[in-house]
Amino acid sequence: MHGYKEPSFQERTAAAARARNSALEKLQARPPLSQDEIDRRVAAQAAKDAAAQAKRAAAVLAREAAAEAKAERGREAARLVEPAATDPVLTESERKAARDARYAARKHRKG
């Protein structure tokens, strides 16, 4: 049994040239695309691009709306906390509202 023989540089370049020529022949043997097929592919890509752009725009609007809602909750929590800090006598419901506002403010700060 013979061992493995490493191919020489000439053999490797010849094999690469054969593979390149074979791929080129396959490419040249393919029929050219018709104008209708080209137009169909361009239209499909344009529709795909438009859908992707619409999806990105919707995501941006959703992020902005979420950020605005989050900011509004933080402002509301701050308004609830401020009066509670200045009033020394609070009812049970007012203490609960102030505590909830503090929790909401902390959650808003943490993100």
N, C-alpha and C positions, 0 to 999 in steps of 0.2 A: 504494500500500500504506500502510495506516495503522499508526501506532506503537501501542505498548501503552498502554492507558489505566488508570491506577491506580484501583481501585474506591474509592468514597467511603466515609465512615464509616457512612452509612445503608445502603449496599449490603452492606457487611460484616456489620453487625448483622442485617440481614434474612436473609442467607445463613446466619448462625449460628442464627437462630431457626428457619428451615426445617429445617436439619439436626437441631436439637434435637427439633422436633416429629416429624420422620420417625423418629428413634430411639425416641421415646416411643411412637409408634404401633406400631412393630415389637415393642417390649417388651410392650405391652398385648395384642397379637394372639397372643402365645404362650399355649398352654394352661397352666393351673396344674399344679404337680407333684402327683401322687397321694401319699397318705400312705405307701403301700408304697415308692415311689421315695425319698421322704425318709428313711424308716427304713433302706433299703438303703444310701443314701449315708452316713448317720450311722454305720452299722455298719462300712462300708468304711473310713471315716476313723478310727474307733476302733481297728480292726485295724492300720491303717497306723501310728498313733501308738504302739500297744503294741509293734510290731516295731521301730520306731525307738528306743524307750526301752530295749528289750532289747539292741539293738545298742550303744547308748551304754554300758549297764551292762557288757556284755562287754568293751568297749574299755577302760573304767576298770579292770576286774579285770586285764586283760592288761597294762596299763601298770604297775599296782601289783606284779604278779608279776615283770615285767621289772626294775623298780626294786629289788625285794627280791633277785632273783638277782644283779644287778649289785653291790649292797651286800655280799652274801655273798662274791662273788668278791674284792672289795676287802679284806674282813676276812681271807679265807683268804690272800691275797697278803701282807698285812701280817704274819700269823703266820709265813709262810715267810721273810720278809725279816728279822724280828727275830732269830731264832737265828743266821742267817748272819752278821749284823753283829757278834755277840759272839764267835763262834768263829774264831780266827785260822787254823787248819789245816782246810781243806775238801777233800773229795775232788772229783773231776771232776764226778760226778753232783750233788753238793751245790751246787757253783758254778753248774751249769746250772739247777738248781731255783731258786736264789736269783736268777739273772739273769731267768728266766722270771717269777718273782714280781715283780721290779722292773718288767718290761715290762707285766705285767698291772695292777700298781698305777698305772703311768703312764697306761695306757689307760683305767683306771677314773676317774682324775682328769680326763682330758680329756673324758670323757663319751661 
